[in-house]
Amino acid sequence: MKAPVLETERLCLRPAERADLEPAAAMWADEGVVRFIGGKPRSRQEVWFALLRGAGLWAMVGHGYWVVTDRATGEFLGEGGFAEFKRGLPEHLVPGPEAGWAFAPAAWGRGIASEAVGAMHEWLDANRPGISSCVIEPANIASAKVAAKMGYVQTGETLLGGERVNTYRRGA
């Protein structure tokens, strides 16, 4: 299965393409982007592997990641989707598909994250209804606000890579 194309008024959420590597690598090299997502810039190879993983999830589990672009210009704005990372977090804190998103600075402050993450969740509700979760670093207030808009409720906290993270749940 390949990621379906989703469109909103301003955005296109589509499967990753080879040409997305350079803008994605630029986004993940930005210290402001990674400040609350692991804290360190990602190498070009790490970004490539993440794009492959996001696409491969569709074939393996029936959901995965999209690249988010501006519908009018095609500009790369970020990434988002659902995963099963199998990273050893307590299952009762992170049940169901785990939502995640990251956006380039050009998308900040424009409601892009809420619009894209809303489209992702509309797809999830129509195609994979049930519980979903997300994991957000406590200082990432912007992502916590987006999660709340989607109906996520904080369920606890745990450690990820030795750092404290908050866990959220949405649905039944």
WORAHU-V970637 format. One record per pair of residues at least 24 apart in sequence whose C-alpha atoms are under 6 Angstrom apart, sorted by the first residue. I is the first residue (numbers start at 0). GAP is how many residues later the second one is. D is the distance in whole Angstrom. If there is no record, write none. Layout:
i gap d
I GAP D
I GAP D
This chain:
i gap d
0 57 5
0 58 5
1 56 6
9 61 5
10 58 6
10 59 5
10 60 5
11 56 6
11 57 5
11 59 5
12 53 5
12 54 6
12 55 5
13 52 5
13 53 5
14 51 5
15 51 5
26 77 5
35 101 6
35 104 6
76 26 6
76 27 5
76 30 6
77 24 6
77 25 4
77 26 6
93 39 5
95 35 5
95 36 5
96 35 5
97 34 6
97 35 5
97 36 5
98 35 5
113 32 6
129 41 6
129 42 6
130 39 6
130 40 4
130 41 6
131 37 6
131 38 5
132 35 5
132 36 4
133 33 6
133 34 5
134 31 6
134 32 5
135 29 6
135 30 5
136 28 5
136 29 6
137 27 6
